[in-house]
Amino acid sequence: MKKIMKALAVLAASAYIGIHSLYAQPGFGTAERVNSDWRFHLGDIGGAAGAEKNHVGWQQVSLPHDWGVKYPLSPTLASATGFLPGGIGWYQKKLAIPAEDQGKKIFLYFEGVYNRSEVFINGKSVGKRPNGYISFSYDITPYIEFGKENTIAVKVDHSKSADSRWYTGSGIYRDVWLVRANALHIDQWGVYAYPELKQEKGILNTEVVLVNSTQVAAPIRVEQELLDPMGKVVAKKFQKVQVGAADKASVQQQLTVSNPRLWSLEQPVQYTLRTIVTQNGKQIDQSEVKTGFRTFTFDPNKGFALNKVWMKVKGVCLHHDAGVLGSEMYTEVWRRRLLTLKSLGVNAIRTSHNPQASSLYTLCDELGLLVMDEAFDEWEFPKRKWLQGWNVGTPGFEGSYDFFESWGEQDLADMVKRDRNHLSIFAWSIGNEVDYPNDPYSHPVLNGEKKEGGFTQASYGGYKKDAPDAMRLGDIAKRLVAVVKKYDKSRAVTAGLAGVAMSNETAYPGALDIAGYNYTESRYQQDHQRYPERVIFGSENRHDFPAWLAVRDNNHIFGQFLWTGIDYLGESGRWPSRGFYSGLLDFAGFIKPRGYYRQSLWADKPMAYLGTYPLKGGAAVTDVWSALESEQGQRKNEAPSMDAWPIWNYQAGQQIRVVCYTNSVAARLELNGQVVGQEKKYDQKTGIIFWDIPYAMGKLEVIGLATNGKEIVRESIQSSQRPSTIEAVILGNQQVKSGDVLQIALKILDEKGLPVILSEDEITCDVVGNARLLGMEAGNNADMGDYTDNKQRVYHGKMIVYFQALGQSGENIAIRFSSPWLKTATLERQIK
């Protein structure tokens, strides 16, 4: 394990280069972050006039800001939201626009506001956007008083707090940008580039949409340069166009490159497309877009190929929160999380079940991860939202369905236009489980007359004639697919089907290019025979071994997406439960035992992991989902667990099950240098090698063996003494700049420097200097204490602590971690 953690640290440090690059996505003009000096008030104030007059005592905040996660958890709130609040909140910011900007167009670009937002400038409403996941902008030029201080006010109405099946967050939780542009400029997300490969040439097809907001037609020159990864111009073209008064115009071009370097998972090579717009020889706008060359191939019999290389997609589903940080988006945090997932063999993510922040896709482009970009979790009708625990009690029916008809197609179009230049995106998903049987759609097949089977989730009582007709699904799907194809014809369109047997009776699957099956491995073979032209994959899957074998052993199934890659807030079990706990990583971004189990199935490099638990009672299971997974196709307590922690501290002589997750063909077990577990071959039924032995203190080691019997990997765990010391390590870049988010990993050690996995010591954090504590996250799903202060208990002897540096260059920051009976840890850094 130590070797793996060291490798991760090196990988993370090298990947932090470029953190300070801008991730704004308006795609035109000059963008400036306006995240600082906002004021916030929780509660309604009756309108924008109230925000102007009654802001005394409002809280000063910096964006991104999620107010929900900053309040105590309460059992009186909905389990769907992780027992955290929603409500109505107001934001206000003073913004000086200089007089010399008069004549320019001024825009406000919001990357994400959850949800039902309305923006006011100087007391006047400039627009509303109900979808909390969609990026949007407003032309605020008519409302600006140039040469004066202007007031931005934003109302966020998340009073329907249980409107989702998971924790969404509340507030302006992504970046906000002020954009200055010429009256004639590139349209928002107006540069589109998609690659083709023909023989040994790469062809980059481009389209540039221009907007003329003047009343005079204008001749424009559009020049495009393609730069290789070293910054060398490898292709160049220009075109002249007349843009009509108060009109738009588009320019299409092709840039050709001989023998281009391809974007791949191992070498995510990116080119840069530079677009320069001039009028009468003067530059009036510019855009730079990361792009490149790669090909996607889908085949109903062979699966999926990237650059003509057939492969299995080893994916995970990801929600957008980060534990104690809630939905606040910090690029550095997600870089570390994605790198950790990739180290486990993950090569793809599914954005469940909504568009995520622009920087997430940029990271996937840079790191070499495929992305399935998903738009919706419900369409025209609401789903059940569990309020008292996961799938228990009486559900609620708040949701986003009420604005689907009026906004759904525009939301989908905006998602595609914003994200379509990302090389990592290989498919668009128009929905998740909108065909869940009787939640809300129904069909006569639910009565079982056709004996279809394939319902691995609850169908809530057979056909209900008064429920919405499932036949509607096909018409809506066709409409949404057409929206996607209008803005991007280069990728496949899919959806995650929950009730495949029901949807097969409709036009829904046929409207899709590739069909995602959620938890329906039982239909992989029969549907392949029944629908031979259908491309099938697992769009949402449990972690159990048979679910992976259904992919590994069937060429026509191109991959799976585990539920889930990282633990997330919400969709909680009964109190106490902060969230859904089936991730490969915990809330803190630390690898869980099942993460190492997945690494043994997916990674190429030799690996081994040791975990243990008392033989009687089995490994501790912390949520109902894990319990369900552990019993898939097996009798309870017989199969070795994929949730065994690396603990070697028990009573002398106690019978302990030692499990080994490895990709070696065989392994043996040693204690203090003596063999205590004879060589065993890899178990093809469970993917786990295990031994039952009596406990004795010392160093327990597993040795992974090759086919010739030679050692290829070794891993150990060791009995620890009582906690003695706090170890604190800054992850990633050691050079701290103002605005940087510091991620400090804490570990509890004994006197010999060994990790104390059993430690749950409470840590107090104190800061001297201009930095703010963003949160302390140990990853414990059952800890329902106060996450808003500077005290938190470690879990399995670990914790991640987030800070943001706010000072100026040359200022010092000192951070101290202390706990009764433990040696204190102090870190000092100077802001560069």
VEXSE-882657 format. One record per residue (C-alpha): residue in one letter; x, y, z. Coordinates in steps of 0.2 Angstrom, whole numbers, padded with zeros to 4 digits, always signed. Layout:
// VEXSE-882657
AXYZ/...
This chain:
// VEXSE-882657
M+0000+0000+0000/K+0014+0012+0004/K+0021+0010-0013/I+0004+0014-0021/M+0002+0029-0010/K+0020+0035-0015/A+0017+0033-0033/L+0000+0043-0031/A+0009+0057-0023/V+0022+0058-0037/L+0009+0057-0050/A-0002+0070-0041/A+0013+0082-0039/S+0017+0081-0057/A-0001+0084-0063/Y-0003+0100-0053/I+0006+0110-0066/G-0006+0121-0075/I-0018+0123-0060/H-0019+0142-0063/S-0025+0141-0081/L-0042+0148-0083/Y-0056+0136-0086/A-0069+0149-0091/Q-0081+0142-0105/P-0090+0157-0112/G-0079+0156-0127/F-0078+0174-0132/G-0072+0191-0126/T-0061+0194-0111/A-0066+0184-0096/E-0062+0189-0078/R-0067+0179-0062/V-0078+0189-0050/N-0078+0177-0036/S-0073+0188-0021/D-0082+0201-0010/W-0100+0194-0011/R-0112+0195+0003/F-0125+0181+0007/H-0141+0181+0016/L-0151+0165+0020/G-0170+0168+0019/D-0181+0178+0007/I-0181+0197+0008/G-0195+0201-0004/G-0185+0206-0020/A-0170+0215-0026/A-0175+0231-0018/G-0173+0222-0001/A-0156+0216-0006/E-0150+0234-0009/K-0158+0241+0006/N-0156+0228+0019/H-0139+0220+0017/V-0132+0225+0034/G-0126+0210+0043/W-0125+0199+0028/Q-0112+0186+0028/Q-0096+0190+0017/V-0092+0175+0006/S-0081+0170-0008/L-0087+0159-0023/P-0089+0145-0026/H-0102+0145-0011/D-0114+0131-0006/W-0124+0136+0009/G-0132+0119+0012/V-0116+0110+0017/K-0112+0124+0030/Y-0126+0120+0041/P-0128+0106+0054/L-0135+0089+0048/S-0153+0086+0055/P-0164+0071+0056/T-0179+0082+0053/L-0173+0085+0035/A-0174+0073+0020/S-0162+0058+0018/A-0162+0062-0001/T-0152+0078+0003/G-0140+0070+0016/F-0150+0078+0030/L-0144+0095+0024/P-0155+0110+0021/G-0161+0120+0006/G-0171+0136+0007/I-0170+0153-0002/G-0154+0163-0002/W-0148+0180-0009/Y-0131+0185-0015/Q-0125+0203-0018/K-0110+0210-0025/K-0104+0228-0029/L-0096+0229-0046/A-0087+0245-0053/I-0088+0246-0072/P-0076+0260-0078/A-0082+0273-0090/E-0070+0268-0104/D-0080+0251-0105/Q-0094+0261-0113/G-0097+0255-0130/K-0092+0237-0126/K-0104+0223-0122/I-0104+0217-0104/F-0109+0200-0099/L-0111+0190-0083/Y-0107+0171-0085/F-0113+0159-0072/E-0105+0141-0072/G-0119+0135-0061/V-0132+0141-0048/Y-0142+0128-0039/N-0156+0132-0042/R-0171+0142-0049/S-0160+0158-0050/E-0165+0175-0055/V-0151+0189-0058/F-0154+0207-0055/I-0143+0222-0060/N-0146+0238-0051/G-0163+0231-0045/K-0169+0226-0062/S-0171+0208-0067/V-0161+0202-0082/G-0166+0184-0082/K-0171+0167-0074/R-0163+0150-0075/P-0172+0136-0066/N-0159+0122-0070/G-0146+0122-0057/Y-0133+0112-0067/I-0133+0122-0083/S-0120+0136-0087/F-0128+0153-0093/S-0124+0171-0096/Y-0134+0187-0097/D-0130+0203-0108/I-0131+0216-0094/T-0125+0230-0105/P-0142+0239-0105/Y-0143+0239-0086/I-0125+0245-0082/E-0121+0262-0076/F-0104+0265-0083/G-0091+0274-0073/K-0101+0270-0057/E-0103+0256-0045/N-0116+0243-0050/T-0126+0231-0039/I-0127+0212-0044/A-0140+0203-0034/V-0144+0184-0037/K-0159+0176-0029/V-0157+0157-0027/D-0173+0147-0024/H-0170+0130-0017/S-0185+0130-0006/K-0190+0113-0015/S-0175+0106-0005/A-0179+0088-0008/D-0180+0090-0027/S-0167+0077-0031/R-0162+0059-0026/W-0145+0065-0020/Y-0137+0080-0012/T-0137+0095-0025/G-0130+0109-0015/S-0138+0126-0014/G-0131+0143-0020/I-0118+0150-0033/Y-0107+0134-0031/R-0097+0137-0047/D-0087+0151-0054/V-0094+0168-0060/W-0086+0178-0074/L-0087+0196-0080/V-0085+0196-0099/R-0081+0211-0109/A-0083+0210-0128/N-0084+0220-0144/A-0102+0223-0151/L-0097+0211-0165/H-0090+0195-0157/I-0089+0176-0157/D-0105+0169-0150/Q-0106+0161-0133/W-0098+0143-0136/G-0097+0149-0154/V-0081+0140-0159/Y-0084+0121-0163/A-0071+0109-0168/Y-0073+0090-0171/P-0059+0079-0178/E-0059+0066-0192/L-0045+0054-0197/K-0043+0049-0215/Q-0028+0038-0219/E-0013+0047-0212/K-0021+0064-0211/G-0031+0072-0197/I-0045+0084-0202/L-0051+0096-0190/N-0068+0102-0195/T-0072+0119-0187/E-0087+0131-0186/V-0087+0149-0179/V-0103+0158-0176/L-0102+0177-0175/V-0114+0189-0167/N-0117+0207-0173/S-0126+0217-0161/T-0125+0233-0171/Q-0137+0240-0183/V-0124+0240-0197/A-0118+0225-0207/A-0099+0222-0206/P-0086+0213-0216/I-0076+0201-0205/R-0060+0191-0207/V-0059+0174-0197/E-0042+0167-0196/Q-0039+0150-0187/E-0022+0142-0182/L-0020+0125-0176/L-0005+0123-0164/D+0003+0106-0159/P+0007+0102-0141/M+0024+0111-0142/G+0015+0127-0148/K+0020+0126-0167/V+0007+0131-0180/V+0004+0116-0190/A-0011+0122-0200/K-0019+0139-0204/K-0034+0145-0214/F-0044+0161-0215/Q-0061+0166-0222/K-0070+0182-0225/V-0089+0184-0221/Q-0102+0198-0220/V-0112+0198-0204/G-0128+0207-0206/A-0135+0220-0195/A-0142+0213-0178/D-0139+0196-0185/K-0127+0180-0184/A-0116+0172-0197/S-0106+0156-0197/V-0090+0151-0205/Q-0085+0133-0208/Q-0067+0128-0212/Q-0056+0112-0212/L-0038+0112-0205/T-0028+0097-0211/V-0013+0089-0202/S-0002+0075-0208/N+0002+0061-0196/P-0006+0069-0181/R-0003+0063-0163/L-0018+0055-0156/W-0027+0059-0140/S-0027+0042-0130/L-0029+0037-0112/E-0011+0034-0110/Q-0005+0049-0120/P-0019+0062-0120/V-0011+0074-0133/Q-0020+0090-0136/Y-0019+0103-0149/T-0024+0121-0148/L-0036+0129-0160/R-0034+0148-0160/T-0047+0159-0168/I-0044+0177-0172/V-0058+0189-0178/T-0053+0205-0186/Q-0063+0220-0193/N-0054+0232-0205/G-0037+0225-0200/K-0041+0227-0181/Q-0043+0212-0169/I-0060+0212-0161/D-0061+0195-0153/Q-0051+0179-0150/S-0054+0162-0144/E-0042+0147-0139/V-0050+0130-0139/K-0041+0114-0134/T-0044+0100-0147/G-0035+0086-0155/F-0038+0070-0165/R-0045+0053-0160/T-0059+0041-0166/F-0073+0032-0158/T-0080+0016-0165/F-0095+0006-0158/D-0100-0011-0164/P-0114-0022-0158/N-0103-0037-0158/K-0086-0031-0154/G-0090-0016-0142/F-0080+0000-0142/A-0064+0005-0150/L-0053+0021-0146/N-0042+0025-0161/K-0047+0008-0168/V-0040-0002-0153/W-0054-0012-0145/M-0055-0010-0127/K-0066-0012-0111/V-0073+0004-0104/K-0069+0003-0085/G-0080+0017-0079/V-0088+0025-0063/C-0103+0036-0060/L-0099+0052-0051/H-0110+0065-0042/H-0103+0082-0041/D-0100+0085-0022/A-0084+0082-0012/G-0090+0078+0005/V-0087+0092+0017/L-0085+0104+0003/G-0102+0100-0004/S-0105+0106-0022/E-0092+0119-0021/M-0080+0116-0036/Y-0062+0117-0033/T-0051+0111-0048/E-0037+0105-0037/V-0048+0094-0027/W-0055+0085-0042/R-0038+0083-0050/R-0032+0073-0035/R-0048+0063-0035/L-0048+0059-0054/L-0029+0054-0053/T-0033+0042-0039/L-0047+0034-0048/K-0036+0032-0063/S-0023+0024-0053/L-0036+0010-0049/G-0038+0006-0067/V-0053+0018-0070/N-0053+0024-0088/A-0070+0033-0089/I-0083+0043-0079/R-0101+0046-0081/T-0108+0063-0075/S-0122+0056-0065/H-0135+0063-0068/N-0131+0080-0074/P-0118+0091-0083/Q-0104+0095-0071/A-0092+0110-0070/S-0082+0114-0086/S-0065+0111-0077/L-0070+0093-0073/Y-0070+0089-0092/T-0054+0099-0095/L-0046+0088-0082/C-0052+0073-0090/D-0045+0079-0107/E-0028+0082-0098/L-0027+0066-0088/G-0034+0054-0102/L-0051+0049-0095/L-0067+0045-0106/V-0083+0055-0101/M-0101+0051-0104/D-0109+0067-0102/E-0127+0066-0095/A-0141+0078-0095/F-0156+0073-0084/D-0162+0061-0071/E-0181+0065-0074/W-0191+0072-0089/E-0209+0077-0088/F-0214+0068-0072/P-0206+0067-0055/K-0198+0052-0047/R-0199+0046-0029/K-0187+0056-0017/W-0184+0046-0001/L-0186+0057+0014/Q-0183+0045+0029/G-0170+0033+0022/W-0165+0025+0006/N-0180+0016-0002/V-0190+0017+0015/G-0204+0027+0022/T-0216+0038+0012/P-0207+0047-0003/G-0209+0065-0008/F-0211+0071-0026/E-0202+0087-0028/G-0191+0088-0043/S-0186+0097-0059/Y-0200+0090-0070/D-0210+0106-0069/F-0198+0116-0080/F-0193+0101-0092/E-0206+0106-0105/S-0201+0124-0106/W-0183+0122-0103/G-0177+0104-0106/E-0172+0106-0125/Q-0163+0122-0122/D-0154+0115-0106/L-0149+0100-0117/A-0143+0111-0131/D-0133+0122-0120/M-0125+0107-0112/V-0119+0100-0129/K-0113+0117-0135/R-0103+0121-0120/D-0095+0104-0119/R-0093+0097-0136/N-0075+0103-0139/H-0069+0091-0125/L-0059+0077-0132/S-0063+0066-0117/I-0082+0066-0121/F-0087+0050-0131/A-0105+0049-0128/W-0120+0060-0123/S-0133+0054-0111/I-0151+0061-0112/G-0157+0053-0097/N-0155+0041-0082/E-0169+0029-0076/V-0183+0039-0083/D-0190+0022-0088/Y-0190+0016-0070/P-0205+0004-0069/N-0220+0014-0061/D-0208+0028-0056/P-0217+0036-0065/Y-0221+0027-0081/S-0230+0011-0083/H-0234-0002-0096/P-0244-0019-0097/V-0228-0029-0098/L-0226-0025-0079/N-0240-0038-0076/G-0228-0051-0082/E-0239-0058-0096/K-0224-0059-0108/K-0213-0066-0094/E-0200-0054-0100/G-0190-0053-0083/G-0176-0041-0082/F-0183-0030-0068/T-0169-0030-0056/Q-0176-0015-0047/A-0193-0013-0039/S-0208-0011-0051/Y-0220-0006-0037/G-0235-0017-0040/G-0237-0022-0059/Y-0246-0012-0073/K-0255+0004-0067/K-0266+0010-0081/D-0268+0028-0073/A-0249+0031-0072/P-0240+0040-0087/D-0240+0029-0102/A-0222+0022-0106/M-0225+0023-0124/R-0222+0042-0122/L-0203+0038-0118/G-0199+0035-0137/D-0207+0051-0143/I-0197+0061-0130/A-0181+0052-0133/K-0182+0055-0152/R-0185+0074-0148/L-0170+0075-0137/V-0159+0065-0148/A-0163+0077-0162/V-0157+0092-0151/V-0140+0083-0148/K-0138+0079-0166/K-0141+0097-0171/Y-0126+0103-0162/D-0115+0088-0162/K-0116+0073-0175/S-0099+0066-0170/R-0103+0056-0155/A-0116+0043-0149/V-0131+0047-0140/T-0137+0035-0125/A-0147+0034-0109/G-0147+0023-0094/L-0161+0011-0095/A-0168+0005-0078/G-0183-0005-0085/V-0176-0013-0100/A-0190-0025-0102/M-0203-0011-0102/S-0193+0000-0113/N-0191-0014-0126/E-0209-0012-0129/T-0207+0006-0134/A-0197+0016-0146/Y-0185+0022-0133/P-0170+0010-0135/G-0172+0012-0154/A-0170+0031-0153/L-0152+0029-0145/D-0136+0025-0154/I-0130+0014-0139/A-0141+0007-0125/G-0136+0008-0107/Y-0142-0005-0096/N-0143-0001-0077/Y-0141-0017-0066/T-0148-0028-0080/E-0133-0040-0084/S-0146-0054-0084/R-0152-0047-0101/Y-0136-0045-0110/Q-0137-0061-0120/Q-0155-0062-0124/D-0156-0044-0129/H-0140-0046-0140/Q-0149-0060-0149/R-0166-0052-0150/Y-0159-0035-0156/P-0143-0039-0165/E-0139-0021-0171/R-0140-0014-0153/V-0124-0009-0145/I-0126-0013-0126/F-0116-0008-0111/G-0118-0007-0092/S-0122+0011-0089/E-0124+0008-0070/N-0118-0007-0061/R-0114-0015-0044/H-0097-0019-0038/D-0099-0038-0037/F-0088-0050-0047/P-0102-0057-0058/A-0106-0040-0064/W-0089-0038-0070/L-0088-0055-0078/A-0103-0051-0088/V-0092-0037-0096/R-0076-0046-0097/D-0082-0062-0104/N-0094-0055-0117/N-0086-0046-0132/H-0102-0037-0137/I-0103-0028-0120/F-0091-0014-0121/G-0090-0009-0103/Q-0098-0004-0086/F-0100+0011-0075/L-0099+0006-0056/W-0111+0014-0044/T-0101+0024-0038/G-0084+0030-0040/I-0083+0041-0025/D-0095+0041-0010/Y-0107+0056-0011/L-0119+0066+0000/G-0137+0062+0000/E-0147+0046-0005/S-0144+0042+0013/G-0150+0027+0023/R-0159+0030+0039/W-0150+0042+0051/P-0136+0041+0055/S-0130+0041+0037/R-0123+0056+0027/G-0124+0049+0010/F-0121+0034-0002/Y-0107+0023+0003/S-0103+0012-0011/G-0088+0022-0019/L-0071+0016-0023/L-0065+0032-0014/D-0073+0039+0002/F-0079+0057+0005/A-0061+0062+0008/G-0054+0055-0008/F-0045+0041+0001/I-0045+0023-0007/K-0057+0011+0001/P-0054-0008+0002/R-0066-0010-0013/G-0056+0002-0023/Y-0041-0009-0021/Y-0052-0024-0025/R-0057-0015-0041/Q-0039-0011-0045/S-0035-0030-0044/L-0048-0032-0058/W-0044-0017-0069/A-0026-0012-0067/D-0012-0018-0078/K+0003-0016-0066/P+0005-0030-0053/M-0003-0026-0036/A-0009-0034-0020/Y-0019-0028-0005/L-0021-0036+0012/G-0037-0034+0022/T-0044-0043+0037/Y-0059-0045+0048/P-0065-0057+0062/L-0071-0074+0055/K-0087-0073+0065/G-0099-0059+0059/G-0089-0055+0043/A-0083-0038+0038/A-0092-0023+0044/V-0105-0017+0031/T-0110+0002+0033/D-0125+0003+0022/V-0139-0007+0014/W-0131-0006-0004/S-0115-0014+0001/A-0124-0028+0010/L-0134-0031-0006/E-0118-0032-0016/S-0110-0044-0004/E-0124-0056-0007/Q-0126-0056-0026/G-0126-0074-0031/Q-0119-0080-0014/R-0125-0086+0003/K-0122-0073+0016/N-0105-0073+0026/E-0098-0087+0014/A-0089-0076+0001/P-0074-0066+0006/S-0078-0048+0007/M-0072-0034-0004/D-0074-0021+0011/A-0060-0028+0022/W-0049-0014+0030/P-0030-0016+0032/I-0031-0019+0051/W-0019-0031+0060/N-0024-0028+0078/Y-0035-0041+0087/Q-0035-0053+0102/A-0021-0066+0102/G-0028-0082+0095/Q-0043-0074+0088/Q-0049-0082+0071/I-0046-0069+0057/R-0050-0070+0039/V-0036-0062+0029/V-0041-0057+0011/C-0030-0053-0003/Y-0035-0043-0018/T-0022-0045-0032/N-0020-0048-0050/S-0006-0061-0047/V-0010-0079-0053/A-0007-0085-0035/A-0001-0079-0018/R+0005-0085-0001/L+0004-0077+0016/E+0018-0074+0029/L+0018-0068+0047/N+0034-0062+0054/G+0043-0071+0039/Q+0035-0087+0042/V+0022-0095+0030/V+0005-0095+0038/G-0005-0096+0022/Q+0000-0109+0009/E+0001-0103-0009/K-0017-0102-0017/K-0022-0099-0034/Y-0032-0084-0040/D-0051-0088-0036/Q-0060-0087-0053/K-0077-0086-0044/T-0074-0072-0032/G-0058-0063-0038/I-0052-0064-0020/I-0039-0076-0012/F-0041-0078+0007/W-0035-0088+0022/D-0042-0090+0039/I-0028-0089+0053/P-0027-0086+0072/Y-0021-0068+0076/A-0003-0065+0082/M+0005-0048+0083/G+0018-0043+0070/K+0020-0040+0051/L+0008-0049+0040/E+0014-0050+0022/V+0006-0056+0005/I+0017-0061-0009/G+0010-0061-0026/L+0017-0074-0038/A+0019-0076-0057/T+0015-0092-0067/N+0033-0097-0064/G+0031-0096-0045/K+0042-0080-0044/E+0038-0065-0033/I+0031-0050-0043/V+0023-0040-0029/R+0023-0039-0010/E+0012-0030+0002/S+0011-0029+0021/I+0001-0023+0036/Q+0008-0022+0053/S+0001-0022+0071/S+0002-0005+0078/Q+0003+0002+0096/R-0007+0016+0103/P-0009+0033+0094/S+0006+0044+0097/T+0009+0057+0083/I-0001+0067+0070/E+0008+0067+0053/A+0003+0081+0041/V+0007+0081+0023/I+0002+0094+0009/L-0003+0085-0006/G+0002+0091-0024/N+0010+0107-0027/Q+0021+0113-0013/Q+0022+0131-0020/V+0007+0140-0013/K-0001+0155-0022/S-0015+0166-0017/G-0032+0157-0020/D-0024+0140-0020/V-0033+0126-0011/L-0022+0116+0000/Q-0026+0098+0003/I-0017+0092+0019/A-0018+0073+0022/L-0017+0069+0041/K-0012+0052+0047/I-0011+0045+0065/L+0005+0036+0069/D+0011+0026+0084/E+0028+0028+0092/K+0037+0018+0078/G+0029+0028+0064/L+0016+0014+0060/P-0001+0020+0054/V-0015+0017+0068/I-0030+0012+0057/L-0041+0010+0073/S-0038+0028+0078/E-0053+0040+0079/D-0045+0054+0088/E-0052+0071+0087/I-0041+0084+0078/T-0042+0103+0081/C-0035+0114+0068/D-0029+0132+0071/V-0023+0144+0057/V-0011+0159+0059/G-0011+0170+0043/N-0022+0174+0029/A-0030+0157+0025/R-0047+0150+0027/L-0052+0133+0033/L-0064+0125+0020/G-0067+0109+0029/M-0061+0094+0038/E-0066+0077+0030/A-0062+0060+0037/G-0074+0050+0026/N-0085+0043+0040/N-0103+0040+0033/A-0110+0038+0051/D-0102+0053+0059/M-0117+0066+0059/G-0107+0079+0070/D-0104+0097+0066/Y-0094+0099+0050/T-0094+0118+0051/D-0081+0120+0065/N-0062+0117+0066/K-0063+0100+0075/Q-0066+0083+0068/R-0062+0065+0072/V-0051+0055+0060/Y-0058+0039+0053/H-0047+0024+0050/G-0033+0035+0056/K-0034+0047+0042/M-0042+0064+0037/I-0041+0077+0023/V-0041+0095+0027/Y-0044+0109+0015/F-0038+0127+0016/Q-0038+0141+0004/A-0023+0153+0004/L-0030+0171+0003/G-0014+0182+0007/Q-0003+0192-0004/S+0014+0186-0010/G+0027+0185+0004/E+0014+0182+0018/N+0016+0167+0029/I+0003+0154+0034/A+0005+0142+0049/I-0007+0128+0051/R-0007+0118+0067/F-0015+0101+0071/S-0017+0095+0088/S-0026+0082+0099/P-0025+0077+0117/W-0011+0064+0120/L-0004+0066+0103/K+0011+0075+0096/T+0006+0091+0087/A+0009+0094+0068/T+0013+0111+0061/L+0015+0116+0043/E+0021+0133+0037/R+0021+0140+0020/Q+0025+0157+0012/I+0013+0163-0002/K+0022+0165-0018/
